[in-house]
Amino acid sequence: MLNRGYAYTTIISSKYHGQNLLSHLASLFPHSTPQAWQHKLNNGEVTLDGVTVTGSETVTLGQTLVWNRPPWVEPDSPQHFEVVFEDNHLLAVNKPSGLPTLPGGGFMENTLLRLVQKRNANANPVHRLGRATTGIVLFAKTAEAASKLVANWNSPKIQKIYRALAQNVAQEDAYEILTPIGLVPHPLIGSVWAANPSGKPSKSLAEVIARTNSTTTFEVSLHSGRPHQIRIHLASIGHPLVGDQLYGLTGKPLEDLPGLPGDGGYFLHAQYLKFQHPISGERINLEAVLPFGSPLRE
């Protein structure tokens, strides 16, 4: 079944002023070759300031570039979620693996956002989980609740605790991980978040729950909110997630790059979320049950 298509809109910045349009599109959206972009241009899918373009134009600062992507058949994804908590201001759900939180990466309709908004049109996520990550996603139903939660999201007022299955046997029982996280080059999508000495300060606390002869199960508390933080942080101390196709032992993308940021195969679960209710002030302690059959249960 086709979705409704999507208009990807960007404003030309000073960095790209004077660049050839076709070259700009190929660098901005590297998932398609210049030849593929020329085909899209020939089909009239791209406009600059509302005017259909051919690709030979030069872009200038402040112009509005729009790619009107035609409707497409999206990849399959789970079409269910479990309600963990709900009142007039909040909705917390347990997200299954394989369901994107928000539109992106080829998904528009097959997302948790769309499923939740069929239940409550005003609900919007306060944060997001990766497509393969399971567990608690918190939605705000009112603007007041959303504003207060977002303001406190990366502060000690909100506790976020995950369970992760990692490669290799941990030598210590607990780790404070301070690896900075920033964008690094990625040949398939331009750039990706990873361990980067010049990146943003980041902090995770990882405690060992269990060990086997080749893996470690960690409970990880987040004290910052960087993209892919747990995957990057555990990898940076020598414990990439089991099945992670993107990050290697250093917390940087694997050299042979078998995967993309949204690819699954790893086991990471947002298990606990603890915070003060933004309206009532009540202490809220949420827990999302681990997926049935998950090795994280062991």
N, C-alpha and C positions, 0 to 999 in steps of 0.2 A: 504494500500500500504506500502510495506516494505521500510525503508530507507537503507542507505549504510553500516550501522554498524559503530562502532567507536573503536579506539584503545586508551584506557586510560593508560597513561604512567606516572610513578613516579620513582624517584631515591631514593634508600634506604639511609636514613640519619643515623647518629650515634645513634640517639634515638632508632632505631629499629634493630640495628646491633645484630645478634645472635638470633633473634626471629624466631620461627617456621613460615614457609610460610603461611600455612593455617590459623593460628592464626592472622598473620599480615593482610591477606586479609579481614578476618572477622572484624577486628578492623578498618581497613582503609575504608572499604565500608560496614558499618553496616546495609545497607538496605537489605542485604542478610545474611542468617544464615550460620554457618560453614558447615552445610549439603548441602546447596545450592551452596556454593563455591566449595565444593568437587565435586559436579556434574559438575560445570564449568571446574574444573581442569581435571576431567576425560574425558571431551569433547575436551581437548587440547586447551582451550581458553587462557591460561595464560603462559607467557614465562618469564624467567630470563636471561638477557643478550642474548636474542635470542634463548634460548633453552627451549623447552616445558617441563613443570615441573608437578610433581604429587601432591605437597602440603606438602610432608614430609621434604622438604629441609629446610636448615637454611639460612636466608638472611644475606648478609654482606654489609657493608658500600660501597656505590658507585655503587651497582648493578642497572641495569635498569629493572624495573618490568613493564610488559605490560599485560593488560587484553584486549584481542581482542573480544569485545562484538559483537555477530552476529547481522545482520540486524533485526529490530523489527518494529512493527506498532506503530507509535507515537500517543499520545492523539490528538484529534482534537483541532484546534485553529483558530481564525479569519485569513483570508488570504487577508487582505486589510489594507491600511493605507492612511492617507490624507497628501499631501505635504503642508507644512506651508511656507517654504522658500527654494529657490534653486538658486545657481549660479555655477561658474566653480570650486569653492573650497569647498562649503558647501551644505548640504542637511538637512533640518529639517522636521521631520514628526510628525504627531499626531498619537500616538500608541493607538489601542483599547485595552480594558481589555481582558485578556485571552491569549494574544500573547506574548510569551517570547521575550526579546530583543536579547539574545544570546543563543547558544546551552547549554543544561544542564538540569538536572532533568527529563530525559526521552525524551527531545526535541532535535532534531538535524536539521531537515529540516523545521519543522513548527515553524519558528522563524522570527522575524522582520529582522534580519541580512540577512537571505536567500532571503526574499522578496525584500529587498532594493537592494541587489547585483544583482538581476535579472534585475533591472533598471539601476544600475551603479556598475560594478564589482569592482571598486576601492574604493567604499564608506565603511567606517568603523566607528562604533559608538565611540564618544568621552566619553560617559558615558552609563549607563544603567538604566532602570526602572524595578521594579518588574513586574512579569507577570500580576498581577491584576491592577497595576497602569496604568492610562491613561495619555496621554499628550505628551509633546514635548520630542523627542529624537533627538539629534544633531549628524549628521554624517559628517566626514571630507572626502573629495574626494582626497586630496593631502597630501603628507607627511609633507610639510611645515605648512599647516593649522592645521593638527593634532598635531604636535609638540607644536605649540604656544598655542593652546586651552588646551591641557592636562597640560601644565606648569602653566596655570592660573586658572584651573578649580575650585579649592577650595580657590581661593583668592577673595577679594572684587571686582575684575575686572569683575567677572561674577556673575550676580544676578539670582538666581533660586527661583521662587516663586510658591508654591503649594496651592491647596485648599483641605481641608480634612473635612470629616464628623465624629465627635467624639461623644462618649458616655458622658452622664452627662452634666449638665449646668454649664458653666464656671462662676466663681464668679468675676474674673477680666476681664478687656477688653484686656489686653496684657500680655504676659509672655516671659521672657528671660529664655530659658531652656539650662542648662549646664551639663546635666547628662552624665557622661562618658559612652562610649559604647565599649564593648569587648565581646569575646567569653565566653559562659557559657555552661555547659553540657546539652545535649539533648538526651534522651534515644532512639530516633528513628533514628537520623542522626549523632550522636556523639557530635556535638556542634552547637550552633547557636548564632548569634549576639544578644545582649540584654544589658540592663542596667547593668553596672558592675563597682563598685567603683575603680577597678584597670585598667579599660579600657582606651581608648584613649580620650583625650579632644574633646568635641563636643559642637556645639552651634547652636541653632535654635531660631528664634523669631516668636511667634505665636500671631496673632491678631484676635479677634472675629469679624466675619462677621454677624452671625445670631445665634439666640437661639430659641429652641422650649422648651416644658416642660420636655424634656429628652435628648436633644442633643445640640451640639454646632458645628457650621461651622466655621472653622479657615482658615485664610490665613497664610501660614507658609513660612518664608524666611530661606533658609539654609545658614549657615556660616561655615559649614564643610561638608564633604561628606562621612559619615559612612554608612554601609549597613543598610537598614531598619530604617534610622535615624528618620524620621517623626513618623513612627509607634511606635518606642521605646520612643521617647521624649514625645509625647503627652500622651502615656500610663503612663510614669513615673510621670506625674503631675496629674494623676487621670482621664485622658481622652483617653482611648484606642479608636481606630477607630471603628465605628459601623461595626459589622460583622467580625472583625479581629479574626481569629481562633487561633492565636499564642500568642499574647501579652496581659497580664492582667494589672491590675491597677498600678503595680510597674515598668512596663517596662521590666519585665522578662517573660519567657514562662509560660503559664497557667499550673497549677498543673495537670489537667486531660489531657492536650495536645491533644485537638481535632483536631489540624491542624498542617501543615508543613509550612516552610517559604514561599513556592511558592503558597500556597492555596489562593483563592480569597475570595470574599464575602464582602470586605471592599471598601470604596469609597475614593480614593486619586487621584488627578489630577495635573500633572505638567503643570501649566497654562501659566506662563510667563518665558521667558528666555531673558536676556538683557546683551549684551556684545559688545566689539569693534571687528569689523571684523579682523581676524588675518592677512589678506593680505592688504586690502584696507584701514583699519583704520576707516571705516565708523561705526557709531553707529547702532547696530542692535537690534530692539525690537520685539520679537516674542510673539505671543499669540496663544494658542491652544484652540479651542472652546470646551466647556464642552460637554460630551456625551449627546445625546438626551435622555430625560427621566431620567437623573441622579438626585438623590436628592440633589446633590451639586448645582444644578441650583436654588434651592428654597431659 
